[in-house]
Amino acid sequence: MKFEQLNTWLSLFANLGVLAGIFFLAIEIQQNTETSKFQALQANRNARIEYFSGMRDSEYIIPILSKLSAGEELTNEELGRASRHYQAAWSLEFYDWAQREMGLAGEFATIQRDGVVIALLTNPIGLRTWNGTKAIFPDEFVEYVDNILTEMNSGE
C-alpha cells in the first residue's frame, strides 16, 4: 500500500514537472519569436539605411533644405532630390516606429520620434511625400502619423 501511495505521489510530481517544463518551453519560444522579429526588422532597417543613405545624406540636401527654409523656389532636380530625401526619412521613421511598437524603445524615444514626425509633416515636401507614399506603409503606422497630423491641424 505504501509503495502504491509513493508511486502515486511520484507520478504526480513527474506530471507537474512535465507541465512546468512545457510552460517554460512556451516562454522560451515566445522570447525567441520576439527576438527573431526584432532581428528581421533590424536587418531590414539596416538594409534600408544603406540603400537610402545616399539620398538622405546627399551633399545636395543641405542647400536644398536651406532654400526651402528661405522660401526659395526649387529646381525640378532639387525637388526630386528633396522628395527622395523625405521618402528615405519616412521609411526609416517607419522602422523606428515598428521597434517602439514591439516595446524595444522607451518613452523618451517615443516623444523624440513624435517630434521627428512633426518635423517631417511641417515641411511641405515632407507632407507631400507622406501623402504620396503612405499607401505603402501598414495601416497602424499610417494611423499613427495621421493622428499626429490631425492634432497639428487642430492646434492641440
C-alpha positions as CSV (number, residue, x, y, z in Angstrom):
1,M,0.0,0.0,0.0
2,K,2.8,2.4,0.9
3,F,4.5,1.6,-2.4
4,E,1.3,2.5,-4.3
5,Q,1.0,5.8,-2.5
6,L,4.6,6.6,-3.1
7,N,4.2,5.7,-6.8
8,T,1.1,8.0,-7.0
9,W,3.0,10.9,-5.4
10,L,6.0,10.3,-7.7
11,S,3.7,10.3,-10.7
12,L,2.0,13.5,-9.6
13,F,5.4,15.2,-9.2
14,A,6.6,13.9,-12.5
15,N,3.5,15.3,-14.2
16,L,3.9,18.6,-12.5
17,G,7.5,18.7,-13.7
18,V,6.4,18.0,-17.3
19,L,3.8,20.8,-17.1
20,A,6.4,23.2,-15.7
21,G,8.8,22.2,-18.5
22,I,6.1,22.8,-21.1
23,F,5.3,26.2,-19.5
24,F,9.0,27.3,-19.6
25,L,9.4,26.0,-23.1
26,A,6.4,28.2,-24.2
27,I,8.0,31.2,-22.6
28,E,11.3,30.5,-24.4
29,I,9.6,30.1,-27.8
30,Q,7.8,33.4,-27.3
31,Q,11.0,35.1,-26.4
32,N,12.8,33.6,-29.4
33,T,10.0,34.7,-31.7
34,E,10.2,38.3,-30.5
35,T,14.0,38.2,-30.9
36,S,13.6,36.8,-34.4
37,K,11.1,39.5,-35.3
38,F,13.4,42.2,-34.0
39,Q,16.4,40.8,-35.8
40,A,14.5,40.6,-39.1
41,L,13.2,44.2,-38.6
42,Q,16.7,45.5,-37.7
43,A,18.2,43.7,-40.7
44,N,15.6,45.3,-43.0
45,R,16.1,48.7,-41.4
46,N,19.9,48.4,-41.8
47,A,19.4,47.5,-45.5
48,R,17.1,50.5,-46.0
49,I,19.6,52.8,-44.2
50,E,22.3,51.6,-46.6
51,Y,20.0,51.9,-49.6
52,F,18.7,55.4,-48.7
53,S,21.9,56.8,-47.2
54,G,23.0,58.3,-50.5
55,M,19.6,60.0,-50.9
56,R,19.2,61.1,-47.2
57,D,22.8,62.1,-46.7
58,S,23.4,63.6,-50.1
59,E,25.7,66.6,-50.3
60,Y,22.9,68.4,-52.1
61,I,20.3,68.1,-49.3
62,I,21.6,70.9,-47.0
63,P,21.5,73.6,-49.7
64,I,18.1,72.3,-50.8
65,L,16.7,72.4,-47.2
66,S,18.2,75.9,-46.8
67,K,16.4,77.1,-49.9
68,L,13.2,75.5,-48.6
69,S,13.6,77.3,-45.2
70,A,14.2,80.6,-47.0
71,G,11.0,80.0,-49.1
72,E,13.0,80.0,-52.3
73,E,11.8,78.1,-55.4
74,L,13.4,74.7,-56.1
75,T,14.5,73.4,-59.5
76,N,13.0,70.2,-60.7
77,E,16.2,68.4,-59.9
78,E,16.3,69.8,-56.4
79,L,12.6,68.9,-55.9
80,G,13.3,65.3,-56.9
81,R,16.3,65.1,-54.6
82,A,14.2,66.6,-51.7
83,S,11.4,64.1,-52.4
84,R,13.8,61.1,-52.3
85,H,15.3,62.5,-49.1
86,Y,11.9,62.5,-47.5
87,Q,11.0,59.1,-48.9
88,A,14.1,57.8,-47.1
89,A,13.2,59.7,-43.9
90,W,9.6,58.2,-43.9
91,S,10.9,54.7,-44.5
92,L,13.4,55.0,-41.6
93,E,10.8,56.5,-39.4
94,F,8.5,53.5,-40.0
95,Y,11.2,51.1,-38.8
96,D,11.8,53.2,-35.7
97,W,8.1,53.2,-35.1
98,A,7.9,49.4,-35.5
99,Q,10.6,48.9,-33.0
100,R,8.8,51.1,-30.5
101,E,5.6,49.2,-31.1
102,M,7.5,46.0,-30.3
103,G,8.4,47.5,-27.0
104,L,12.1,47.9,-27.9
105,A,12.3,51.6,-27.1
106,G,11.4,53.7,-24.1
107,E,9.1,56.6,-23.5
108,F,11.8,59.2,-24.4
109,A,12.3,57.6,-27.8
110,T,8.5,57.8,-28.4
111,I,8.5,61.5,-27.6
112,Q,11.6,62.1,-29.6
113,R,10.2,60.2,-32.6
114,D,6.9,62.1,-32.4
115,G,9.0,65.3,-32.8
116,V,10.6,63.8,-35.9
117,V,7.2,63.0,-37.4
118,I,6.1,66.6,-36.6
119,A,9.2,68.0,-38.3
120,L,8.6,65.8,-41.4
121,L,4.9,66.9,-41.6
122,T,5.6,70.6,-41.1
123,N,7.8,70.6,-44.2
124,P,5.7,71.0,-47.4
125,I,7.8,68.4,-49.3
126,G,7.8,66.1,-46.3
127,L,4.0,66.3,-46.1
128,R,3.5,65.9,-49.8
129,T,5.9,62.9,-49.8
130,W,3.9,61.4,-46.9
131,N,0.6,61.8,-48.7
132,G,2.1,60.3,-51.8
133,T,3.7,57.3,-50.2
134,K,1.6,56.4,-47.1
135,A,-0.2,53.7,-49.0
136,I,3.0,51.5,-48.9
137,F,3.0,51.5,-45.1
138,P,0.9,49.4,-42.7
139,D,-2.4,50.8,-41.6
140,E,-1.2,51.2,-37.9
141,F,1.7,53.4,-38.9
142,V,-0.5,55.5,-41.2
143,E,-2.9,55.9,-38.4
144,Y,-0.1,57.0,-36.0
145,V,1.2,59.6,-38.4
146,D,-2.3,60.8,-39.5
147,N,-3.2,61.2,-35.8
148,I,-0.2,63.4,-35.2
149,L,-1.2,65.4,-38.4
150,T,-4.8,65.8,-37.1
151,E,-3.5,67.0,-33.8
152,M,-1.2,69.5,-35.5
153,N,-4.1,70.8,-37.7
154,S,-6.4,71.1,-34.7
155,G,-3.8,73.1,-32.8
156,E,-3.5,70.7,-29.9
